[in-house]
Amino acid sequence: MTHNTAGLTGPGRLATPIAHLDKAPPELASAGRTFQMRFTSTRRGARLARRLTADRLDAWGVPYGTDDHDAVVLIVAELTANAVLHGNVPGRDFHLRLHLRIGPGSVTVRVEVTDTRGERVPPRPGDPGPAVPAVDETGRGLLLVAALAAHWGWHPRPDGPGKTVWAEREVPAGPVGP
């Protein structure tokens, strides 16, 4: 057996969340919890983002197997799949940000997925789009997001090329873990 001298973040190891990404923007600075991380723009990266989201939601008090948990995980699955399929720029990662915002009598989970492709943007919510083909298995992701989220949209990435697609889902107020 050989010893890996590369350390915890060397080749073949999962990266840990980047410390400077833990600072919430002012509009999300209300009481709550935040998780964010960069992932490779691959199917594996999207799958890992979905898995870490499921674990984080459970730790925050949105338990596995509930409708709200499953809905947020599905939103993350769709948005990260779109980042990999439509927002992929070779050699560039996508960024996932989850924020659990606790307000008086309400809890909202906000999902943000940022990619580096700014010229391929989704239609704005409510805009008429192309009809969804009856047989095609693609093109329904944002319809699912719209059905599961209270609000969703997108905006240009403020610190470089690309865009951020976001969605919010209200969940019942309950215990909030670490």
Secondary structure, DSSP 4 states (H G I P E B T S, - for coil): ----TT-TTSTTSPPPPPGGGGSPPGGG-SSEEEEEEEEESSHHHHHHHHHHHHHHHHHTT--TTSHHHHHHHHHHHHHHHHHHHTS--TT-EEEEEEEEEEETTEEEEEEEEEES--SS-PPPTT---PPPPSS-SSS-HHHHHHHH-SEEEEEE-TTSSSEEEEEEEEE-------
